[in-house]
Amino acid sequence: MTASRPPRIMVVDDDDPLREVVRYALAREGFTVIEARDGEAARRLLADDIPDVLVLDVAMPRLDGFSLCRELRTRSDVPVLFLSARNDEVDRVLGLDLGGDDYVTKPFSTRELVSRVKALLRRRGGAVEPTVLCWGPLRLDVAEHRAFVGTDEVVLTATELRLLAALLRRPHRALGRDELAEAAYPDARSVSERTVDSHIRRVRAKLRPFGLDPFETVHGVGFRLGTPP
């Protein structure tokens, strides 16, 4: 995993609606999601490329999750989070003994699942979120606290950069001002909506000479990332 791309999460489950819900929840947090409908399909994908975390259903046709994990452990230490409809201690212990790193019982909350995926990434020593974010010609280097449009540097304050980064990290979500404040300010409790709007206006003013405005207003909600030029 490199700082120039978001972590890649493979989700393997034969339940299409559940897989779609998990995919949406992970993508909303800025992760790249790869999907497979069964163990055989996942085996083919894993032969060419190993993700940063594998979210793996236990009970699947053709090749079950336990068998796939057993095979995978002969050549990879990728973190594996098992999904299972059985809340059985024997199954949980078996999954962990086979090399699994975590075990979630269905039904589960997507918030908990995302939190567990992030914990696995932290344990592995990888960045939970990318440190270089791009939108069209705009590039944010969060680690260096610098912003560029093409080769031109745009001078942003630390707050302005965090505000913009919050938007770029969640490209599929409309964010309320409270969410933006929580991401951009060390103590969001003392930040008003007018303060958030003021910082957004300043970011827009600095990007306007380049013909860019990443903040698309969603009336009654807040802002979302617009379509890049």
Beta strands, then each sheet from edge to edge (+ up, - down):
strand 1: 8-12
strand 2: 32-36
strand 3: 53-57
strand 4: 80-84
strand 5: 102-105
strand 6: 132-135
strand 7: 138-141
strand 8: 146-149
strand 9: 152-154
strand 10: 174-176
strand 11: 215-218
strand 12: 222-225
sheet 1: 2+ 1+ 3+ 4+ 5+
sheet 2: 6+ 7- 8+ 9-
sheet 3: 10+ 12- 11+
end
